[in-house]
Amino acid sequence: MDTPRLHPDTIEAVRDRADIVDIVSQHVVLKKQGKDFVGLCPFHEDKSPSFSVSPGKQFYYCFSCGAGGNAFKFLMELNKRSFADVVLDLAQRYQVPVKTLEPAKRQELQRQLTLREQLYEILAVTAASMNMPCTKAMALPPWPTCMVSGG
């Protein structure tokens, strides 16, 4: 199933709740420098910290390669994911209710989100029993390929 078109209220609610420092720091070691954070850019081979994250502006920028944007763009670029998939992941992470523009697809979307959450829980329990770290960000392949079909 294709990801349904998300309601603008859902996108705005996720944008308001998502913290770029929290999101980026799961992938990049950040160090506080004044009011911003700096680290090595994940988009190119970086030897000195040229990657800056501004919590006040909710924006990142690399002074070496020019990569920049908000939390959505960071996850889209880093994980090669679609906008809708990133918004759905963040909505789930920040417990934002998901509304779609296609009410007929809401029930199927909710079923898929429930299934995905169950898969995360299974992976977390498995990782814990194997004494391995497991995070949602790296636990599952991108949204469309991790869904069970035929159900």
C-alpha positions in Angstrom: 0.0 0.0 0.0 1.2 3.5 -0.8 1.6 5.9 2.1 -1.5 8.0 2.2 -1.3 11.8 1.9 -0.9 13.2 5.3 -3.1 16.0 6.7 -1.2 19.4 7.1 -2.2 19.4 10.8 -0.3 16.2 11.3 2.8 17.5 9.5 2.6 20.8 11.5 2.2 18.9 14.8 5.2 16.7 14.1 7.3 19.7 13.1 6.4 21.4 16.4 7.2 18.4 18.5 10.4 17.2 16.8 13.6 18.5 18.2 16.4 18.6 15.7 19.2 18.3 18.3 17.5 15.1 19.6 17.1 13.7 16.1 20.6 14.6 14.8 22.3 13.4 18.0 21.1 9.9 17.3 23.3 9.9 14.2 26.0 12.4 14.9 28.1 13.1 18.0 27.3 16.7 18.8 29.2 19.1 21.1 27.7 22.3 22.5 29.4 25.4 21.1 27.7 28.6 22.2 24.0 28.4 21.5 24.5 25.8 18.8 25.9 22.3 18.5 28.7 21.1 16.2 29.9 17.8 14.9 31.2 15.9 11.9 28.9 16.0 8.9 27.2 12.7 8.1 26.9 13.5 4.5 30.5 13.6 3.5 33.9 12.5 4.9 34.5 15.2 7.5 37.7 15.5 9.5 36.9 18.6 11.5 33.5 19.7 12.8 31.8 21.7 10.0 28.3 20.5 10.8 26.2 22.9 12.9 22.8 22.3 14.5 20.8 25.3 15.7 18.1 24.3 18.3 16.6 27.9 18.2 16.1 27.7 14.4 15.5 23.9 14.3 17.9 23.8 11.4 21.2 22.1 10.5 23.9 23.3 8.1 27.3 21.9 6.9 29.8 24.7 6.1 31.9 22.2 4.0 29.4 20.5 1.8 26.4 22.9 2.1 23.9 20.3 3.3 21.2 22.0 5.3 17.6 21.8 6.3 15.2 20.8 9.1 14.6 17.5 10.9 12.5 16.1 8.1 15.2 16.8 5.5 17.9 15.5 7.7 16.2 12.1 8.0 15.1 12.0 4.4 18.7 12.6 3.2 20.4 10.4 5.7 18.2 7.4 5.4 17.0 7.9 1.8 13.4 8.0 2.9 10.3 9.8 1.6 8.9 12.8 3.3 5.7 10.9 4.3 7.7 8.0 5.7 9.8 10.4 7.8 6.7 12.2 9.1 5.1 8.9 10.0 8.1 7.7 11.9 8.4 11.0 13.8 4.7 11.0 14.5 5.0 7.6 16.1 8.1 8.6 18.0 6.6 11.8 19.4 3.1 10.3 19.8 1.4 12.6 17.4 -2.0 11.4 16.1 -1.9 10.8 12.4 -4.6 12.3 10.2 -4.8 11.7 6.4 -6.4 13.5 3.6 -7.9 10.2 2.5 -10.3 9.1 5.3 -10.9 5.7 3.6 -7.2 4.8 4.0 -7.0 5.8 7.7 -7.9 2.3 9.0 -5.3 0.6 6.8 -2.7 3.1 7.9 -3.5 2.6 11.5 -3.2 -1.2 11.0 0.2 -0.7 9.4 1.4 1.6 12.2 0.3 -0.9 14.8 2.1 -3.7 13.0 5.2 -1.6 12.7 5.1 -0.8 16.4 4.8 -4.5 17.2 7.8 -5.2 15.0 9.8 -2.6 16.9 8.9 -4.2 20.2 9.9 -7.7 19.0 13.2 -6.3 17.8 13.8 -4.5 21.1 13.1 -7.6 23.1 15.3 -9.7 20.9 18.1 -7.2 21.1 17.8 -7.0 24.9 17.9 -10.8 25.2 21.1 -10.8 23.0 22.5 -7.9 25.1 22.7 -5.6 22.0 21.6 -2.0 21.6 18.6 -1.5 19.3 17.0 1.8 18.3 14.0 2.5 16.2 16.1 4.5 13.9 18.2 1.5 12.9 15.9 -1.4 13.7 13.8 -1.7 10.6 14.3 -1.1 6.9 12.4 1.8 5.3 8.6 1.8 5.7 7.4 0.3 2.5 9.7 -2.7 2.6 9.1 -3.6 6.2 5.3 -4.0 5.9 3.8 -7.5 5.7 1.8 -7.8 2.5 -1.3 -9.8 1.9 -3.1 -9.1 5.1 
